[in-house]
Amino acid sequence: MKRPLGAQISHMLRDRGVDVIFGIPGVHNQEMYRGIEEAGITHVLARHEQGAGFMADGYARATGKPGVAYVITGPGLCNIMTPVGQAYSDSVPLLVLSSCLDEAQAARGQLHQMKDQRMAAETVADWSRQADTADAAYGLIERAFEEFALSRPRPKHIQVPIAQLEAEAEPAPFPNQAALRTKALQPDVAPVVSLLNIARRPLFILGGGARSNSWRQILTNLGAACFTTYAGRGMAGANYPLDFGAMLSRPGSAEIIGSADLVVAVGAELGEVDLWRRELGHTANLVRVDLDAEVLSDHHRAAVKIQADGESFARALWEATETAKAAAGWTPEEVIDARARWRAEIDADRPGIAPVIEALRAALPLDTMIYSDMTQIAYVAKELWDMAYPYHWHHPTGFGTLGYGLPAGIGGAVARRGKPTAVIAGDYGFQYTLQELGTAVELGLSLPIILWDNGKLKEIEDSMVRGQIAPNSVIAHNPDFCKLAEAYGALSATPTNFEELQAVVKAALEAPVPTLIRLTPEIL
């Protein structure tokens, strides 16, 4: 039956598997809300569009499905652009649907007016398009979902004029059979297998795009060592003896990579935020496996390039090397020695934080999904906290925005009801989006929020000192975070030792509302 287009869009999304939408209603996009309950979709009310975007991002990372957000014209779209930029950096399937003015060039002084709203979103999204008809809206949504499935997942923005959202429209077409992504097969991996057959010290670098549960078995069969990017942690599982961990940013990693006689990088961008240097350090042949042609053609100059998703590549490689003779060039002792050196470097760089990380890790179940913010405690954890499962730690890598942890963790907790989810944030970044505590309480989420409160922008202070700049504007007056959390209806605690910390964390996982757990350097 005919309904306003705004309602039909919600029904179309439900037909394509969307069961949660994050957003904030307003007079410009209210027609989009007409169809949400009717379609059987849950709507999560954020306190700010930035929070809505990060929640949708966190939901997408937890489920692997696209996260969807509804926002209004103008400021609503501007507010969600930071999450869109973050989703672009981290390859997250995020779909933002907004209203827009019917005419914005000839008439000035309209509510929520921008000079060029679509182009503003284009600067941070994979693409941004305007749908001037119902058919155009349906076609763009279909295109977005196809691209999420077939290519490197990145955020899309679709805007629809208010008059079109209000106009009666026929229902969206029934979902087509989804296009099938080309899969890597054994013949495709033959060049890699040939190189592996003669390698004594093969080394794999597994990124967020590696996406397979087979990597530990593959590495074991080949006798291969591995590094992971931050997003690739957990690919080799827990305690793989030849896993150098997420230590690519350590200067000594270049020397180890240079000692390999074959390097295979799968689903890893190997950009600045992975390496913190320009060169990888390899002297042997480099194999790159990635969906993104831009990655395959970068300055690392791979000798073998395979455009494929990590999952099908891993499956084909496993089948081709199942009976391979394991190389014997790596030893667990050199991995242990290297990791001990790097642990000492980390302690020297950010003294005393590592024991806090170890206490937290011991308190949380292995399958806890963690969302972290830009803060020193997270920087230490990303290197030292080995993950038992892939895709269980999410961080705003790349774009590097503050304020990500809490709302993204809310999105993850919504997706993982009954499973452990936690947030790690710093005192300064937490205040970017702390109002989303209201959403977390409203939803009754059992969410531990570990807040590192050192009363300053310590990472920036340290950087200024290293640059021989007198630290300026790095200390800010903090509120009483525990009282603030309680004002929202959350629980709070300030443990003074590691035993208390572990007890509080375990209790928070069972609490009926989120728990803010404030940690200060005095706990060290």
N, C-alpha and C positions, 0 to 999 in steps of 0.2 A: 504494500500500500504506500501511497505517497505520504511523505513527512517532510518537514523542513530539512534542508541539506545537513545542518549541524547535527540533527538526530541521526540521519542516515550514516554519517561518518562514524559515529560510535558503533552502530550496528555492523558496519563494514569491518571495523577493527576487531570486534568480537568474533566475527566469522574467520578472522585470520589469527585467532589465538590470543588476543590481548584480553587479559582479565583484570588488570589494574592500570589506572591512569592517575598520574600525579599532576596537581595544578592548583590554580586559584581562579574561581569564576569572577567575571566582571560584566558590566553591561554590554561590552562589545562581543564577548564570546559566550554569552549565556545560552545561545541556541545550541552550542556544542554540548551543553549540560542536559538538554532536554532528553537526549537519547541514552545517557549513561546508565541509569537505573533500569530503564526499559530494556537495554541490551544485556543486563546482568553483569555489568562491569563494576568493580569496586573503585571508588574515587578516594584518593588520599589528599586531604587538604593541607598544603604546605603553608608556612607563615610568610614566605617570600619566594618569588619565582626562582631565585638562585637555588633555594632549598629544593624546590620541585624538580629542577633539572638534575641536581645531584642525587636526589632520591631515585629518579628514573634511571640514572647511570648505575647506581648501586644495585638496583633491581635487575638491570640487564646483565651486569657482571655476575650476579648470583645465579641467574637462571639460564643465561645464554640466549634468551629471547630479547627482542627489542623492548627498550623502555620507552614509554610514551608520556608526553607532557602536554597539557593544554594551557595556553597563556593568552593574555589579552594583547591588543594592539599597542605599539609604542613602548612604554616603560616595561610592560610585562615581557615583551620580546627582548628588550635591552637587558633586563635583569637575568634572563636565562642564557645570555650569550657566553658568559664565563663557563658554565657547565658544558655548553656546546663545544667551546674551544678545548676543554679538557677531554671530552669524549672523542674529539678528532685526534688529539695527540695519542690517546690510549686505545684507539680502535674499538670504540664501544658503539653498539647499534642503538642510537637514540633518535627518536622521531618526535619533533616539536611541531605541534599544530597551533597556529595562532590566527586570530582575526586580523583584518587590516581595513583601513578606510576604503570606501568605494571610490573616492577620487581624492587624491592628495596633492595635485599639482596646481590646479586653478583656484582652489578655495583654501585660504589660510585661516588659522585660528580655531581649527577643529580639536576636539578632545583627543588626546593621545597621538597627535599628529607628529610624524617624522618626515624628514626630507626624502629618504629612500629606505624604508624599512626592510624590504627584501634584500637589497644590496648590503645593508648592515649585517644581516645574518649570513650572507654569502661569504663574508670575510673570515668566519670561524667554522662554518658548516662545510660538509662535503659539497652540498649544493642547497640552494634556497630558491623556491619557485612559488609563483602565484597561480592559484586555480580560479579562473573567472567563470567557470561553469561547473556543474555537478560532474559531468563526464571528465573534465580536467582534474578535479579533486580525486575522483576514483582512480584515474590513471596514474596520478603521481603517487598516491598511497601504494598502489600495486607495484609501481617501479621501486619505491623505497624498500618494500619487503623483499622483492626479488634481489635487489642489490645487497641487502643485509645477508642473504643466504649465499650469494654467488661470489662476492668479491670481498675485499678487505672491509669489514664493517666500520662505518663511520657515520656521524650524525647527519640527518636531513631536516630541513625546515620547509614546511608548506604553509602558506598563508591564504586565507579565503576572505574575500570582501564580506562585510557585514550583511549587505543586502542578499548576497548569495547564500549565506548561512541561514537566513530567515526564509528564503524562497522554497516553495514546495519542490520536491525532487523525487524521481523514481528511486527505488532501492539500488544499491550498488550491485554490480554483477556478482554472481556466486564465485568464490575463489577458483581460479584455474589450477590445474596441476602445476605444482611448482617446478621451475626449471631445475635440471640436474647439473650440479657442478662437475666439471671434468675431474676425474680422479687419477692420481698417479698409479701406474701399474708397474709390474716387475720390469718390463723393457725400459721404462722411463728411468728407473734407478740403476740400470746396468752400468753407466759410467761411474757412479759412486761406488758400486760394489767392486768394480775393477780396481779402484784406488784403495778401497779398504782391504782388498786381498793382499796387497803388498805393504800395507802400513804396519809399523811396529808400535807407533805411539799415536793412534787416532784420537782426536779430541772433538767432542760435540759441544756446540753452544746452543742451548735450547731457550728460545724466547717465548713470549706469550702466545705466539701463533703456532707453537709446536703441537698443541692440542691432541695428545694421545696418552692412553694408559699403558702403552707398550714400551715406553722408552727404557725403563729399568731392565727389561728383558733384553732389549736390543743392545744396550750398553754392556750388559753382562756377557752376552754371546760374543761380542766383538772385543771384549777386554778394553773398552774405550773409556777414557776419562771425560769429564764434562764440567762446564761452567753453565750457569743459568743467568739470564737477566733477572731483574727484580720481578717482572711479570711472569717469568718462567719457573719461579721457585716451586718445588714439589714435583716437577716432571720426572725426576729420577726416584721419587719416593724417599722415605726416611733412611738415613744411614747407609747409602750406597758408598762403598769404600773408596771409589775413585771420583767422588763428587767434590770439586773445588768450591762449590756453592755460588752464591750471588756476589762474587768478589771481583767482577770484571773491572770495577772502578779502582781497585788497588793497583798501584804502579807495578808491583811485582807480577801481576797477572800477565803482562805483556811478555815477560821473559819465559814464563811457562808456556804460553801460547806459541812463542817462537821455537820452543823445543819440540813441539808436535810435528810429526811428518805428514799429517793430513788434518785439516780443520773443516768441520761441517757445521754450518750455522743454519738452524731451522727456525723460521718464524721469528727472527730477531732482527730488529732494525739496525743495531750496532751504531746508534747515534751518540750524540754528546752525553745525553743523560744515562746511557748504558755504560760508556767507557770513561768519560771525563778526560778523554784525550782524543786526538784525531785518528791515530793509527791503531789498528787492532793488535799488531805485533807479530803476525804470522809471517813465516819465511817459506812454508810449504804451500802446496795447493790449497786453495780455499773453495769450498762448495757452498753455494747459497741456495736455500729453498725458501720461497716466499710467494705469496699471492700478488704482491705489489711489484710491478715492473720497475718502479722508481728505486725501490730497495735493491733489486737485482743489478741495477746499472750504476750503483753508487761508487764512491772513490776507493772502496776496498778492493775492487777489481777481482771478482771471483773468477776462478779458472773454469768452474762448472756452474751453470745457472739452471735451476729448475723452477718453473712457475707452477706451483701446486700448493694445496693446503697441507698443513703439517700432519693432519690425521691420516690422510690417504698415503702420503709419503712414508710415514712410519709403518703403516700396514704393509706396503709393498716392500720396504726395506727389511722388515721382520721376516716376511716370507722368503726373501732372497738370501738371507743370511742366517736362517734358523740353524743350519748345521755348520756354520763357519767355525774355523779354529780361532780361538780368542788370541788376540795379540798379547804380548807379555812385556811391553816396553814401559808400562806404568806400574808403580808400586803404591800401596796404601800409605807407606811411610812418607813418601814425598808429599802426598796430599795432607797428611797430618802435620808435617813440618810447615808447609806453606800456610795452612789455616791457623796454626799457632802464631806464626809471624804476623799475620794480618790481624788476629785478635789483639795482639800487643799494640799494633798501630792504631786500632780503633780505640783501645783504652787510652792511648796517649792523645788522640785527637779529641775525644769527648770523655773525659775521665769519669769513672764511677757509674756510668749508665748501664753497662753490660750486666752487672749483677741484678739490676732491677728487671731487665729483660728476661733473664733466666728465671727469676722468681715468678714473673707473669706467665711465662711459657709453661712452667710446671703446674700452674693453677688452672689453666684452660684445657679443655678436651682437645685431642688432636684434630678433630674435624671442625674446630671453631673457625668461622670466617671472619677475618679482621679487615676493618677499613681504617686507614691511617691518614693523618693530615701531615702538612709540612711542618715538622718539628724534630728536634734533635733525637728524642727518644725513638721516633720512627726511623730516622736515618740509621741509627745503630741497629735497630731490630731488623731492618731490611737486609743487612749483611749477616747478622749472627743467628737469626731465628730460622732454622731450617724447617721447611714445611713438609708434612707427611703427605699432603694431597695438593695437586695443582689447583690454581684458581681459587685459593682460599685466603690470599692476602691482596688487598686492592689499595693502591696508592695513587695520588695525582701526579704521576710521572709526566715528563714532557712539559705541558703547559704550566704545571706546578702551582696551582692555585691554593691559597689558604681557604679554610672553611669547608673543605671537602668532606672530612671524616664523619661528622655527625649526620648530616642528611643522607650521605651515601650509605652509611650504616643502617639508617632507618629503612631505606629502600631494600637493603639486603635482608634485614630482619623481617620485613613484610613478606619477602619471597621465601624465607626459611623458617616459617612458624614452626616451633618445636625443635629447631636445631640451634646450636650455639652461635651467636654472632656478637662481636665486640668492636668497640671504637677506641682508637688511640689518637689523642689530639694534644696540642700545646695550648698554653694559656692565651696566647695572642690570637692564633688562628681560630680557636674555638669561638671567640667572640664575633667572628664574621657571620656565623649562622646559629648561634646558641638559641635563638628564638624557636628553632625547630624542636627543642625539648618539648614544647607544647604538643607538637604532632606525635612525638614518641609516647608521651603520657596518654594522650587521647587514644592511641592505638593499643595501649597496654602491652608495650614491648618489654621483654626481659632482656634488657640491653646494658651490659656494663660499659661505661664510658670512662676510660682511663685518661685522666687529665694531668699532663705534666706541667706543673705550675712553678716555674723558676723566676717569675716576676719580671721577665725581660725577653727581648728578642735575642737570645743568647747566640744563635748561629750567626746573626748579623753582627753582633758585637765582636765575636771571635774573628769574623772576616775583616772587619774594620781594623782590628788590632794587627792582624797579619799584614794588612795593606798600609800600616803606619798612619792610620787615620784615627784621630781622637774619637772614641765612640760617642755618637750623637743620636738622640731620639731613639734609643733602644730600650728604655725603661718606661713602662706605662703603669698608671694606677690600676690595679685589678680590683674587681668586686669580690665580695665573699661568695665564691663560686658555690659552696655548699648551700648557703641560704638561698641563693638564686635558683638552684636546682629544686630545692624544696618548695619555693614559691610557685614553681610550675607544677608541683605535685609529684616530682621525682624523689627518689631516695638519695642519700649522700653519705660519704664517709671520707675521713682523712687518716688512713692507716699510718702508724709510726714505725712499723718494722715489717719484715717480709712475711712473717707468720700471719700478722693481721691482714696484710695485703692479700694473701692467698685465700684467707677465709672470706674476706669481703667479696672477692671476685667470684668465688664459688656460690656465695649466697645471691649475688646479683643475677646469675644465670637462672635462678629459680624465682626471682622477685616478680610481682605482677606489674611493675612499672620499671622504667630505666633507673639505673643507679649511677650517679656521678661519683667517681673514685678519684679524689684529688691526691696527687703525689707531689711532694716537694723534694728538693735535693737533700733535705735533712734525713730522708729515709735511707740514704746511701750508707 
